[in-house]
Amino acid sequence: MTGEVAVLGAGMHPWGKWGRGFVEYGVWAARAALADAGLDWRAVGSIVGADTVRSGYPGYVAGATFAKALGWQGARVTSVYAACASGAQAVDTARGQILSGLADVVLVVGADAAPKGFFRPAGGDRPDDPDWLRFRVLGATNPTYFGLYARRRMAVHGDTTEDFAQVKVKNAALGALNPYARYRKRVSTEEVAASAVVADPLRLLDICATSDGGAALVLSSMDFARRHGVADPVRIRAVSTVTPRYPNTVLDLPDIATDSAVTARPPADTFRTSIARAAYEEAGIGPEDLSLAEVYDLSTALELQWYEDLGLCGEGEGVKLLREGATTLGGRIPVNTSGGLASFGEAVPAQAIAQVCEVTWQLRGGAGDRQVTGARVGITANQGLFGHGSAVIAVR
């Protein structure tokens, strides 16, 4: 085990379509996290910004941007980019700085003002970019990929469109309880079924939107937390940022081809399974120890896949877990108590940080009507383009 860092503060700017710049959302979240930690910005020794994006690609150097907006005070600065996993990479960078002794207190910030509709690649020709190829050569937009993944689950595991709709119903009910969520309205399976088809078999309410929003964390060494008077903080025990292993035989976003498995046996685990396993191994726990999970539900079908990838159930048993009510509030292992991306939408650099915010509030017992009784261990799971995987385990 590499050691733990304390989560002293968590803050968010509400998700939505606000029509303002990403800096405003990030500064709002940062100030909320600092206030939650009981610290002044001048006490921060380092700031790590998850780069904001424009149409899926880095647009601004976020670390220095947020440092300037908060007021130059000499802190170390870092900017990271890993698409949807940027926030977890920022957390991992901050943790490394703390454990190495470079800083006692690190502010992690991510925010975005996303374009309307679905993400698309930036202009220009980039034939070595798998994401550009996916869009330009195949015409496979993100919803197309989500639909293909849903079809695969239907063919391989027998999932139904009614099962997918039930994921949305669950997450919408939890999002309705979250003041930071963009969509705070319960929906029925009938309403999901009546929404427009976007990429068959998925309908509009099966797919997350793009949003504006921000999230921030104040992390510190355990010694600093004790000196600051916090004897029992939420602690980050593990961060997984693994890459796939050769041969990768399952089609995955944004890849359009698999590695050859003719001369090499496929790895025992898929990429997403390996993300969680690395986190479990570092934390010294297993899925049976979890109190809750926040997962990357770009679509309703993808949430079901995460149940299996996190080891919450066996392969093909995600729907069974859902139907039993195990993943809803009050169930054996609640998933996406925040409401998930189904309720928030994508603000790319912020979403992995927002997941840790939710787990932090749950472990503190401060999640209000969304509270998981007796929560002690939480995991987040997220995946970015180009082989960026991430999972964070927090404990109390």
Solvent accessible surface area in square Angstrom, and as a share of the most:
residue,aa,sasa,rsa
1,M,153,0.68
2,T,88,0.51
3,G,28,0.27
4,E,37,0.16
5,V,0,0.00
6,A,0,0.00
7,V,2,0.01
8,L,9,0.04
9,G,0,0.00
10,A,5,0.04
11,G,2,0.02
12,M,5,0.02
13,H,4,0.02
14,P,36,0.23
15,W,4,0.01
16,G,4,0.04
17,K,81,0.34
18,W,107,0.38
19,G,78,0.75
20,R,102,0.37
21,G,45,0.43
22,F,10,0.04
23,V,45,0.26
24,E,78,0.35
25,Y,0,0.00
26,G,0,0.00
27,V,14,0.08
28,W,130,0.46
29,A,0,0.00
30,A,0,0.00
31,R,141,0.51
32,A,38,0.29
33,A,0,0.00
34,L,10,0.05
35,A,79,0.61
36,D,62,0.32
37,A,8,0.06
38,G,57,0.54
39,L,26,0.13
40,D,73,0.38
41,W,27,0.09
42,R,187,0.68
43,A,49,0.38
44,V,5,0.03
45,G,33,0.32
46,S,0,0.00
47,I,0,0.00
48,V,0,0.00
49,G,0,0.00
50,A,0,0.00
51,D,16,0.08
52,T,0,0.00
53,V,1,0.00
54,R,90,0.33
55,S,18,0.12
56,G,16,0.15
57,Y,39,0.15
58,P,68,0.43
59,G,36,0.35
60,Y,107,0.41
61,V,96,0.55
62,A,0,0.00
63,G,0,0.00
64,A,36,0.28
65,T,39,0.23
66,F,1,0.00
67,A,7,0.06
68,K,132,0.56
69,A,42,0.32
70,L,23,0.11
71,G,31,0.30
72,W,173,0.61
73,Q,55,0.24
74,G,79,0.76
75,A,26,0.20
76,R,121,0.44
77,V,77,0.44
78,T,39,0.23
79,S,40,0.26
80,V,23,0.13
81,Y,58,0.22
82,A,1,0.01
83,A,4,0.03
84,C,15,0.09
85,A,0,0.00
86,S,0,0.00
87,G,0,0.00
88,A,2,0.02
89,Q,41,0.18
90,A,0,0.00
91,V,0,0.00
92,D,37,0.19
93,T,40,0.23
94,A,0,0.00
95,R,20,0.07
96,G,39,0.38
97,Q,22,0.10
98,I,9,0.05
99,L,74,0.37
100,S,77,0.50
101,G,64,0.61
102,L,94,0.47
103,A,10,0.08
104,D,68,0.35
105,V,2,0.01
106,V,0,0.00
107,L,0,0.00
108,V,0,0.00
109,V,0,0.00
110,G,0,0.00
111,A,0,0.00
112,D,0,0.00
113,A,23,0.17
114,A,11,0.08
115,P,32,0.20
116,K,185,0.78
117,G,40,0.39
118,F,72,0.30
119,F,19,0.08
120,R,138,0.50
121,P,9,0.06
122,A,37,0.29
123,G,61,0.58
124,G,52,0.50
125,D,123,0.64
126,R,60,0.22
127,P,95,0.60
128,D,129,0.67
129,D,15,0.08
130,P,45,0.28
131,D,6,0.03
132,W,31,0.11
133,L,44,0.22
134,R,8,0.03
135,F,25,0.10
136,R,130,0.47
137,V,97,0.56
138,L,108,0.53
139,G,46,0.45
140,A,12,0.09
141,T,56,0.33
142,N,19,0.10
143,P,6,0.04
144,T,49,0.29
145,Y,25,0.09
146,F,5,0.02
147,G,2,0.02
148,L,113,0.56
149,Y,16,0.06
150,A,0,0.00
151,R,105,0.38
152,R,101,0.37
153,R,0,0.00
154,M,46,0.21
155,A,88,0.69
156,V,87,0.50
157,H,48,0.21
158,G,47,0.45
159,D,5,0.03
160,T,48,0.28
161,T,58,0.34
162,E,115,0.52
163,D,10,0.05
164,F,1,0.00
165,A,5,0.04
166,Q,72,0.32
167,V,1,0.00
168,K,17,0.07
169,V,31,0.18
170,K,13,0.05
171,N,0,0.00
172,A,5,0.04
173,A,23,0.17
174,L,6,0.03
175,G,0,0.00
176,A,21,0.17
177,L,57,0.28
178,N,2,0.01
179,P,80,0.50
180,Y,60,0.23
181,A,7,0.05
182,R,67,0.24
183,Y,90,0.34
184,R,124,0.45
185,K,138,0.59
186,R,147,0.54
187,V,25,0.14
188,S,41,0.27
189,T,44,0.26
190,E,122,0.55
191,E,76,0.34
192,V,3,0.02
193,A,59,0.45
194,A,88,0.69
195,S,17,0.11
196,A,67,0.52
197,V,78,0.45
198,V,52,0.30
199,A,17,0.13
200,D,86,0.45
201,P,9,0.06
202,L,0,0.00
203,R,76,0.28
204,L,91,0.45
205,L,50,0.25
206,D,9,0.05
207,I,16,0.08
208,C,7,0.04
209,A,30,0.24
210,T,7,0.04
211,S,0,0.00
212,D,5,0.03
213,G,0,0.00
214,G,0,0.00
215,A,0,0.00
216,A,0,0.00
217,L,0,0.00
218,V,0,0.00
219,L,0,0.00
220,S,0,0.00
221,S,20,0.13
222,M,37,0.17
223,D,81,0.42
224,F,34,0.14
225,A,0,0.00
226,R,134,0.49
227,R,160,0.58
228,H,62,0.28
229,G,65,0.62
230,V,49,0.28
231,A,92,0.71
232,D,71,0.37
233,P,7,0.04
234,V,2,0.01
235,R,41,0.15
236,I,0,0.00
237,R,54,0.20
238,A,0,0.00
239,V,8,0.05
240,S,5,0.03
241,T,45,0.26
242,V,45,0.26
243,T,89,0.52
244,P,48,0.30
245,R,175,0.64
246,Y,134,0.51
247,P,2,0.01
248,N,27,0.14
249,T,57,0.33
250,V,41,0.24
251,L,101,0.50
252,D,15,0.08
253,L,23,0.12
254,P,1,0.01
255,D,57,0.30
256,I,69,0.35
257,A,74,0.57
258,T,63,0.36
259,D,56,0.29
260,S,63,0.41
261,A,45,0.35
262,V,135,0.78
263,T,127,0.74
264,A,32,0.25
265,R,214,0.78
266,P,60,0.38
267,P,44,0.28
268,A,109,0.84
269,D,34,0.17
270,T,63,0.36
271,F,13,0.05
272,R,12,0.05
273,T,31,0.18
274,S,23,0.15
275,I,0,0.00
276,A,1,0.01
277,R,121,0.44
278,A,29,0.23
279,A,0,0.00
280,Y,22,0.08
281,E,127,0.57
282,E,37,0.17
283,A,2,0.02
284,G,62,0.60
285,I,32,0.16
286,G,10,0.09
287,P,39,0.25
288,E,139,0.62
289,D,66,0.34
290,L,16,0.08
291,S,21,0.13
292,L,0,0.00
293,A,0,0.00
294,E,4,0.02
295,V,2,0.01
296,Y,6,0.02
297,D,3,0.02
298,L,4,0.02
299,S,3,0.02
300,T,5,0.03
301,A,0,0.00
302,L,8,0.04
303,E,0,0.00
304,L,0,0.00
305,Q,21,0.09
306,W,1,0.00
307,Y,0,0.00
308,E,18,0.08
309,D,8,0.04
310,L,1,0.00
311,G,38,0.36
312,L,12,0.06
313,C,25,0.15
314,G,33,0.32
315,E,148,0.66
316,G,23,0.23
317,E,78,0.35
318,G,0,0.00
319,V,10,0.06
320,K,120,0.51
321,L,9,0.05
322,L,12,0.06
323,R,155,0.57
324,E,105,0.47
325,G,27,0.26
326,A,8,0.07
327,T,1,0.00
328,T,51,0.30
329,L,56,0.28
330,G,79,0.76
331,G,25,0.24
332,R,154,0.56
333,I,4,0.02
334,P,2,0.01
335,V,0,0.00
336,N,0,0.00
337,T,0,0.00
338,S,9,0.06
339,G,0,0.00
340,G,7,0.07
341,L,14,0.07
342,A,14,0.11
343,S,2,0.01
344,F,11,0.05
345,G,0,0.00
346,E,9,0.04
347,A,0,0.00
348,V,8,0.04
349,P,0,0.00
350,A,0,0.00
351,Q,5,0.02
352,A,3,0.02
353,I,0,0.00
354,A,13,0.10
355,Q,17,0.07
356,V,1,0.00
357,C,0,0.00
358,E,3,0.01
359,V,1,0.01
360,T,0,0.00
361,W,33,0.12
362,Q,1,0.00
363,L,6,0.03
364,R,79,0.29
365,G,50,0.48
366,G,55,0.53
367,A,5,0.04
368,G,57,0.54
369,D,112,0.58
370,R,12,0.04
371,Q,48,0.21
372,V,14,0.08
373,T,132,0.77
374,G,61,0.58
375,A,8,0.06
376,R,127,0.47
377,V,20,0.12
378,G,0,0.00
379,I,0,0.00
380,T,5,0.03
381,A,0,0.00
382,N,2,0.01
383,Q,16,0.07
384,G,3,0.03
385,L,21,0.10
386,F,81,0.34
387,G,16,0.15
388,H,51,0.23
389,G,1,0.01
390,S,1,0.01
391,A,1,0.01
392,V,2,0.01
393,I,0,0.00
394,A,1,0.01
395,V,6,0.03
396,R,69,0.25
